[in-house]
Amino acid sequence: MGSPDSPPPRAQRRNPQRRQLVGTSIILTLLVFILCYTRSPSTLQKIFTMTPISPMASPDSLPDLTHPHLLASLPSTALPKPGSPGRLIVIGDVHGQLTALDALLAKVKYNGARGDRVVFTGDMVNKGPDSSGVINRAIEIDAFGVRGNHEDRVLRAWKKLHRGGGGGGKKGGKKHVKAEDEDKDEGDSSGEETKEEEEDGKITKSSARDRSTAATLTPAQVTWLAKLPVILRVGVVSPHYGDVIVVHAGLVPGIPLEEQDPWAVMNMRTLISRSRSHSVSTPSIDSIPDSPTTEDTSTLKHPTFKPSKGREGRPWSKVWNEAQKENTKTEKEGKNKGKKEHRTTVIYGHDAKVGLSIRRYAFGLDSSCVTGGDLTALVLESASGSNSASTSDPVYKQQDSGDEATDVDEQAKHGITHRIVSVPCEDGSHNGKGGKKKHKDKGKGDKKHKDHKS
């Protein structure tokens, strides 16, 4: 008779069987791996590479840095709604000015938990002291945005730097930095200019600045920037605004969103009239539209325009505004019966020389923050639930003629209204002068609106 402490005989017999099963499983697993490797060595590689991109990812494992998505749509949940506390806060060109950005968010009393959402009009980076910090803040608050000409330049520079395509030249053969008035009329461009600069063995100041900014960015930050579309379709906030679109520089009237030229959308300032026989070229890069084509009936009413990054021609925003107002007039007069005219409001940045520009269907928010001006936001919110009267700036007049009192009443009638909020900035540009403060006291409510002569 066995001891009470000894295991049952059946349990003792199971141990050898268990060990045998484990050993057989190991042998079979090894045989499968050996078979996979001998038949196709790439099979094992695929198995072990199906993991998330690491922080040290190579440029080839990141999204395409030089061919951005042309068009994306803002989630409908991000739109402000009548009677709801959530707001849509659209912010102009930050240019690495993190201190000003934080001050602006504080002034508008940004609260993500309440439903506030932020959209940037591009040019979050370059020129200022903390581009990396601005991107981090945007990621932290789960912001949306569009690619500006400076994001485009920096992404191209990052790609070159991390492929060994030029980080200042090889040892013993530094490239000459070509002097250039890169801020002359804000005439920056993107890839085409960079290519030309390097073909003649020279690097301009702006190209060197792009590389300097790119060197401060992590792969995660670059990935976030690369996913920004060129055009962000916000949607219909209210009938007063029609379809709201956010871009960095501008749009050409009469061209559907899916056919806009990405370079022009990131760089244009004016439009030059030309005959219909010279049509506007379609985008040269692949795009993935996320929403149906915008029907712009101005195609039949306006000449074809050539976009320009210079000052010749007419301001694109003025031409755009006239086209949308003509659509409104046509609808009110009962013309084109049975067909509702399409109206679109564009919110943009880019044109620091003009500064804050407010039109009925076009809001320009670049108010020269990086050179000591202001950082400006357009706040779209419920007319009945305004919770920020204490932070409101003075009411700014529209540049185009019209009954402003009627316009405000119409906004309120549809339940959504807008206001402009600005904070002063310090000169953060890398101009060799130590970033001295240039902001001048404009006086209470004294905000000038500049415009081109038409």
C-alpha positions as CSV (number, residue, x, y, z in Angstrom):
1,M,0.0,0.0,0.0
2,G,1.5,3.3,-1.1
3,S,2.3,6.3,1.0
4,P,-0.6,8.9,1.3
5,D,1.8,11.6,0.0
6,S,2.7,9.9,-3.3
7,P,0.8,10.9,-6.4
8,P,-1.6,8.5,-8.0
9,P,-0.1,6.0,-10.4
10,R,-2.1,7.4,-13.3
11,A,-0.6,10.9,-12.8
12,Q,2.9,9.4,-12.8
13,R,2.2,7.7,-16.1
14,R,1.0,11.0,-17.7
15,N,4.3,12.9,-17.3
16,P,6.3,11.0,-19.9
17,Q,3.4,11.4,-22.4
18,R,3.3,15.2,-21.8
19,R,7.0,15.5,-22.3
20,Q,6.7,13.5,-25.5
21,L,4.0,15.8,-26.9
22,V,6.0,18.9,-26.1
23,G,9.1,17.5,-27.8
24,T,7.1,16.5,-30.8
25,S,5.5,20.0,-31.1
26,I,9.0,21.7,-31.0
27,I,10.3,19.4,-33.7
28,L,7.3,19.9,-36.0
29,T,7.6,23.7,-35.5
30,L,11.3,23.7,-36.5
31,L,10.5,21.5,-39.5
32,V,7.8,24.0,-40.7
33,F,10.2,27.0,-40.4
34,I,13.0,25.1,-42.2
35,L,10.6,24.1,-44.9
36,C,9.3,27.7,-45.3
37,Y,12.9,29.1,-45.5
38,T,14.1,26.5,-48.0
39,R,11.1,27.0,-50.3
40,S,10.9,30.8,-50.0
41,P,13.3,32.8,-47.7
42,S,11.1,35.8,-48.0
43,T,8.3,34.0,-46.2
44,L,10.0,34.2,-42.8
45,Q,11.0,37.8,-43.5
46,K,7.3,38.7,-44.1
47,I,6.3,37.0,-40.8
48,F,8.8,39.0,-38.8
49,T,8.2,42.4,-40.5
50,M,4.5,42.6,-39.9
51,T,5.0,45.0,-36.9
52,P,4.4,48.7,-36.5
53,I,6.9,51.2,-37.9
54,S,9.6,51.9,-35.3
55,P,10.6,55.4,-34.2
56,M,13.8,55.0,-36.2
57,A,11.9,54.2,-39.5
58,S,13.7,54.9,-42.8
59,P,12.2,57.4,-45.3
60,D,11.0,54.4,-47.4
61,S,8.8,53.1,-44.6
62,L,7.0,56.5,-44.1
63,P,4.1,57.9,-46.1
64,D,5.0,59.5,-49.4
65,L,6.6,62.8,-48.4
66,T,6.6,64.5,-51.8
67,H,3.2,63.5,-53.2
68,P,0.5,64.6,-50.7
69,H,-3.1,63.7,-50.7
70,L,-5.0,66.4,-52.5
71,L,-8.3,66.3,-50.7
72,A,-9.7,65.0,-47.4
73,S,-12.8,65.6,-45.4
74,L,-13.2,66.8,-41.8
75,P,-15.3,64.3,-39.7
76,S,-18.9,65.6,-39.3
77,T,-18.5,65.1,-35.5
78,A,-16.0,68.0,-35.6
79,L,-18.5,70.6,-36.9
80,P,-20.0,73.1,-34.5
81,K,-23.8,72.6,-34.0
82,P,-26.4,75.1,-32.8
83,G,-26.9,74.9,-29.1
84,S,-23.8,72.8,-28.6
85,P,-20.6,74.0,-26.8
86,G,-18.1,72.5,-29.2
87,R,-16.4,75.0,-31.5
88,L,-14.3,74.8,-34.6
89,I,-11.1,77.0,-34.2
90,V,-9.2,77.6,-37.4
91,I,-5.7,79.0,-36.8
92,G,-3.5,80.9,-39.3
93,D,0.2,80.6,-40.0
94,V,2.1,79.7,-36.8
95,H,5.6,79.3,-38.2
96,G,7.2,77.7,-35.2
97,Q,5.8,80.2,-32.7
98,L,4.8,77.8,-29.9
99,T,4.5,80.6,-27.3
100,A,2.0,82.5,-29.4
101,L,0.1,79.3,-30.2
102,D,-0.3,78.5,-26.5
103,A,-1.4,82.1,-25.8
104,L,-4.0,81.9,-28.5
105,L,-5.4,78.6,-27.3
106,A,-5.6,80.1,-23.8
107,K,-7.3,83.2,-25.1
108,V,-10.1,81.3,-26.9
109,K,-10.3,79.0,-23.9
110,Y,-9.7,75.9,-25.9
111,N,-11.3,72.8,-24.3
112,G,-11.0,69.5,-26.1
113,A,-13.3,67.8,-23.5
114,R,-16.0,70.2,-24.4
115,G,-15.8,69.3,-28.1
116,D,-13.5,72.1,-29.4
117,R,-11.6,71.1,-32.5
118,V,-8.6,72.9,-34.1
119,V,-7.7,73.2,-37.8
120,F,-4.4,74.8,-39.0
121,T,-4.2,76.6,-42.3
122,G,-0.7,75.4,-43.0
123,D,2.8,76.8,-42.4
124,M,3.0,75.6,-38.9
125,V,6.7,75.1,-39.4
126,N,9.8,77.1,-40.5
127,K,11.2,80.5,-39.7
128,G,10.2,80.5,-36.0
129,P,12.1,79.0,-33.1
130,D,10.1,75.8,-32.3
131,S,8.6,74.0,-35.3
132,S,8.9,70.7,-33.5
133,G,7.1,72.0,-30.4
134,V,4.2,73.4,-32.6
135,I,3.8,70.0,-34.3
136,N,3.8,68.2,-30.9
137,R,1.1,70.6,-29.6
138,A,-1.0,69.9,-32.7
139,I,-0.7,66.2,-32.1
140,E,-1.5,66.5,-28.4
141,I,-4.8,68.4,-29.1
142,D,-5.7,66.0,-32.0
143,A,-5.8,68.9,-34.5
144,F,-6.5,68.8,-38.2
145,G,-4.7,70.9,-40.8
146,V,-3.5,71.2,-44.4
147,R,-0.1,71.1,-46.0
148,G,1.4,74.6,-46.7
149,N,4.3,75.5,-48.9
150,H,6.6,75.4,-45.8
151,E,5.5,71.9,-44.7
152,D,6.0,70.8,-48.3
153,R,9.6,72.2,-48.4
154,V,10.5,70.8,-45.0
155,L,9.2,67.3,-45.9
156,R,11.3,67.3,-49.1
157,A,14.3,68.5,-47.1
158,W,13.8,65.7,-44.5
159,K,13.6,63.1,-47.3
160,K,16.9,64.3,-48.8
161,L,18.7,64.5,-45.4
162,H,17.7,61.0,-44.4
163,R,18.7,59.5,-47.8
164,G,22.1,61.2,-47.6
165,G,20.9,63.6,-50.4
166,G,22.7,66.6,-49.0
167,G,23.2,67.6,-45.4
168,G,25.5,70.5,-46.2
169,G,27.9,68.7,-48.4
170,K,30.5,66.0,-47.9
171,K,33.6,66.5,-45.8
172,G,36.1,68.7,-47.5
173,G,33.5,69.9,-50.0
174,K,30.9,72.1,-48.4
175,K,28.3,73.6,-50.7
176,H,28.1,77.3,-51.0
177,V,25.0,78.9,-49.4
178,K,23.6,81.3,-52.0
179,A,22.4,84.6,-50.6
180,E,18.8,85.2,-51.4
181,D,16.1,87.5,-50.2
182,E,13.8,84.6,-49.3
183,D,11.2,86.8,-47.6
184,K,10.9,89.1,-50.6
185,D,7.1,89.1,-51.0
186,E,7.1,85.7,-49.3
187,G,8.0,84.2,-52.6
188,D,8.8,80.7,-51.4
189,S,8.2,77.8,-53.6
190,S,8.5,74.0,-53.2
191,G,10.2,71.1,-54.9
192,E,10.9,72.7,-58.3
193,E,13.0,75.5,-56.7
194,T,15.0,73.1,-54.5
195,K,15.9,71.0,-57.5
196,E,17.2,74.0,-59.4
197,E,19.2,75.2,-56.4
198,E,21.1,71.9,-56.1
199,E,21.7,71.4,-59.8
200,D,24.1,74.4,-59.9
201,G,25.8,73.3,-56.7
202,K,24.4,76.0,-54.5
203,I,22.0,76.1,-51.6
204,T,19.8,79.1,-50.9
205,K,19.1,80.5,-47.5
206,S,15.6,79.2,-47.6
207,S,16.8,75.7,-48.6
208,A,19.3,75.8,-45.7
209,R,16.5,76.8,-43.4
210,D,14.3,74.0,-44.6
211,R,17.1,71.5,-43.8
212,S,17.7,73.0,-40.4
213,T,14.0,72.7,-39.5
214,A,13.8,69.2,-41.0
215,A,16.7,68.1,-38.8
216,T,14.7,68.8,-35.6
217,L,11.8,66.6,-36.6
218,T,11.2,63.0,-35.5
219,P,9.8,60.3,-37.9
220,A,6.5,60.4,-35.9
221,Q,6.3,64.2,-36.5
222,V,7.2,63.8,-40.2
223,T,4.5,61.1,-40.5
224,W,1.9,63.4,-39.0
225,L,2.8,66.2,-41.4
226,A,2.9,64.0,-44.4
227,K,-0.6,62.8,-43.8
228,L,-2.0,66.4,-44.0
229,P,-4.0,67.0,-47.2
230,V,-3.6,70.0,-49.5
231,I,-7.3,70.7,-49.3
232,L,-9.5,70.0,-46.2
233,R,-13.3,70.0,-46.9
234,V,-14.9,71.0,-43.6
235,G,-18.5,70.6,-44.9
236,V,-21.6,72.7,-44.5
237,V,-21.3,74.5,-41.1
238,S,-24.5,76.4,-41.8
239,P,-26.4,77.6,-44.9
240,H,-24.9,81.1,-44.3
241,Y,-21.4,79.8,-45.1
242,G,-22.2,77.1,-47.6
243,D,-19.5,74.5,-48.1
244,V,-16.5,75.5,-46.0
245,I,-13.0,74.6,-47.3
246,V,-9.6,75.1,-45.6
247,V,-6.5,75.5,-47.8
248,H,-3.1,77.2,-47.3
249,A,-2.9,79.6,-50.2
250,G,-5.9,79.6,-52.4
251,L,-8.2,78.0,-55.0
252,V,-9.0,78.7,-58.6
253,P,-12.7,79.5,-59.3
254,G,-14.4,77.2,-61.8
255,I,-12.1,74.2,-61.1
256,P,-13.5,71.3,-59.1
257,L,-11.6,70.5,-55.9
258,E,-10.3,67.2,-57.2
259,E,-8.8,69.0,-60.2
260,Q,-7.0,71.9,-58.4
261,D,-3.3,72.0,-58.9
262,P,-1.6,71.1,-55.5
263,W,1.3,73.5,-56.1
264,A,-1.1,76.4,-56.8
265,V,-3.2,75.6,-53.7
266,M,-0.1,75.8,-51.5
267,N,1.6,78.8,-53.2
268,M,-0.8,81.1,-55.1
269,R,-1.7,84.7,-54.2
270,T,-3.2,86.2,-57.4
271,L,-5.1,85.1,-60.5
272,I,-4.2,86.2,-64.1
273,S,-7.0,86.1,-66.7
274,R,-6.4,84.1,-69.8
275,S,-8.4,82.9,-72.7
276,R,-10.4,79.7,-72.4
277,S,-8.2,78.0,-75.0
278,H,-5.5,77.9,-72.4
279,S,-7.0,75.6,-69.8
280,V,-5.6,75.2,-66.3
281,S,-3.5,72.0,-66.1
282,T,-4.7,69.2,-63.8
283,P,-2.7,68.2,-60.8
284,S,0.6,66.5,-61.6
285,I,0.4,64.3,-58.5
286,D,-1.8,61.4,-57.5
287,S,-4.5,62.2,-55.1
288,I,-7.2,60.2,-53.2
289,P,-10.4,62.2,-52.9
290,D,-12.4,61.5,-49.8
291,S,-15.6,63.3,-50.9
292,P,-17.6,63.9,-54.1
293,T,-16.7,66.5,-56.6
294,T,-17.7,70.1,-55.8
295,E,-19.9,71.6,-58.4
296,D,-18.8,75.2,-59.0
297,T,-21.1,76.8,-61.4
298,S,-18.7,79.8,-61.8
299,T,-17.1,77.8,-64.6
300,L,-19.7,79.1,-67.0
301,K,-19.7,82.7,-65.8
302,H,-16.0,83.5,-65.4
303,P,-12.9,83.4,-67.6
304,T,-10.3,80.8,-66.9
305,F,-7.5,82.0,-64.6
306,K,-3.9,81.2,-64.2
307,P,-2.7,81.1,-60.5
308,S,0.4,83.1,-59.6
309,K,2.5,83.2,-56.4
310,G,3.4,86.8,-57.2
311,R,1.4,90.0,-57.1
312,E,0.5,90.4,-60.8
313,G,-3.2,90.0,-61.6
314,R,-6.0,90.2,-59.0
315,P,-6.1,88.7,-55.5
316,W,-7.6,85.3,-55.9
317,S,-9.8,85.8,-52.7
318,K,-11.4,88.8,-54.3
319,V,-12.2,86.9,-57.5
320,W,-13.5,84.0,-55.5
321,N,-15.7,86.2,-53.4
322,E,-17.2,87.9,-56.5
323,A,-18.0,84.5,-58.0
324,Q,-19.8,83.3,-54.8
325,K,-21.7,86.5,-54.5
326,E,-22.8,86.2,-58.1
327,N,-24.1,82.7,-57.4
328,T,-26.1,84.1,-54.5
329,K,-27.5,86.9,-56.7
330,T,-28.5,84.4,-59.4
331,E,-30.3,82.2,-56.9
332,K,-32.2,85.2,-55.3
333,E,-33.3,86.4,-58.7
334,G,-34.7,83.0,-59.5
335,K,-32.5,82.4,-62.5
336,N,-31.5,78.8,-63.4
337,K,-34.8,77.5,-61.9
338,G,-34.6,74.0,-60.5
339,K,-30.9,74.3,-59.9
340,K,-29.5,75.4,-56.6
341,E,-26.4,77.5,-56.9
342,H,-23.3,76.2,-55.0
343,R,-21.6,78.6,-52.6
344,T,-18.3,77.9,-50.9
345,T,-16.4,79.8,-48.2
346,V,-12.6,79.4,-48.1
347,I,-10.4,79.8,-45.0
348,Y,-6.7,80.2,-45.8
349,G,-3.4,81.7,-44.7
350,H,-0.1,82.3,-46.6
351,D,-0.4,86.0,-47.5
352,A,1.4,87.7,-44.6
353,K,2.0,90.9,-46.7
354,V,-1.8,91.5,-47.0
355,G,-2.4,90.4,-43.5
356,L,-5.8,89.6,-41.9
357,S,-8.4,89.7,-44.7
358,I,-12.1,89.2,-44.1
359,R,-14.5,88.8,-47.0
360,R,-18.0,87.3,-47.2
361,Y,-16.8,84.1,-48.7
362,A,-13.0,84.2,-48.0
363,F,-11.1,84.5,-44.7
364,G,-7.4,85.1,-44.8
365,L,-5.8,84.5,-41.4
366,D,-2.0,85.0,-41.9
367,S,-1.3,88.1,-39.8
368,S,2.5,88.0,-39.8
369,C,3.0,86.3,-36.5
370,V,6.6,85.2,-37.2
371,T,7.7,88.8,-38.0
372,G,6.1,90.4,-34.9
373,G,2.5,90.7,-36.0
374,D,-0.4,88.6,-34.6
375,L,-1.4,85.0,-34.5
376,T,-5.1,84.9,-35.6
377,A,-7.9,82.4,-35.2
378,L,-11.4,82.2,-36.8
379,V,-13.8,80.7,-34.2
380,L,-17.0,79.1,-35.6
381,E,-19.5,78.5,-32.7
382,S,-23.1,78.2,-31.7
383,A,-24.8,81.6,-31.8
384,S,-26.9,80.7,-28.8
385,G,-24.2,79.2,-26.7
386,S,-21.4,81.8,-27.0
387,N,-19.3,81.2,-24.0
388,S,-16.4,83.5,-24.7
389,A,-17.6,87.1,-24.8
390,S,-14.7,88.1,-22.5
391,T,-12.1,86.8,-25.0
392,S,-13.7,88.3,-28.1
393,D,-11.7,90.8,-30.1
394,P,-13.5,93.8,-31.7
395,V,-15.8,93.1,-34.6
396,Y,-13.7,93.4,-37.8
397,K,-15.3,94.8,-40.9
398,Q,-15.5,92.9,-44.1
399,Q,-13.4,94.2,-47.0
400,D,-16.2,93.9,-49.5
401,S,-19.2,96.2,-49.3
402,G,-22.4,94.9,-47.7
403,D,-24.8,95.3,-44.9
404,E,-22.8,93.9,-42.0
405,A,-25.7,94.1,-39.5
406,T,-27.8,92.0,-41.9
407,D,-24.9,89.6,-42.3
408,V,-24.6,89.1,-38.5
409,D,-28.4,88.6,-38.3
410,E,-28.2,85.9,-41.0
411,Q,-25.5,84.1,-39.2
412,A,-27.5,84.0,-36.0
413,K,-30.6,82.9,-37.9
414,H,-28.9,79.7,-38.9
415,G,-27.5,79.1,-35.4
416,I,-23.7,79.4,-36.2
417,T,-21.7,82.5,-36.0
418,H,-18.0,83.4,-36.2
419,R,-15.6,85.8,-34.6
420,I,-11.9,86.7,-34.9
421,V,-9.4,86.3,-32.0
422,S,-5.8,87.4,-32.2
423,V,-2.7,87.5,-29.9
424,P,0.5,89.5,-30.4
425,C,3.6,87.7,-31.4
426,E,7.3,88.4,-31.0
427,D,9.6,88.4,-34.0
428,G,10.7,84.8,-34.2
429,S,12.3,84.8,-37.6
430,H,15.9,83.7,-38.1
431,N,17.1,87.0,-39.4
432,G,20.3,87.2,-37.5
433,K,19.0,90.0,-35.2
434,G,18.3,87.9,-32.2
435,G,14.6,87.6,-32.7
436,K,13.8,91.1,-31.4
437,K,10.3,92.0,-30.6
438,K,8.7,93.9,-33.4
439,H,5.1,93.9,-32.5
440,K,3.7,97.4,-32.3
441,D,0.7,98.4,-30.1
442,K,-2.1,98.9,-32.6
443,G,-4.5,100.3,-30.0
444,K,-7.7,98.8,-28.9
445,G,-9.6,97.2,-31.7
446,D,-7.4,98.9,-34.3
447,K,-6.8,96.1,-36.8
448,K,-6.0,97.1,-40.3
449,H,-7.1,95.1,-43.3
450,K,-4.9,95.4,-46.3
451,D,-5.9,94.5,-49.9
452,H,-4.5,94.5,-53.4
453,K,-5.7,97.1,-55.8
454,S,-7.9,95.5,-58.5
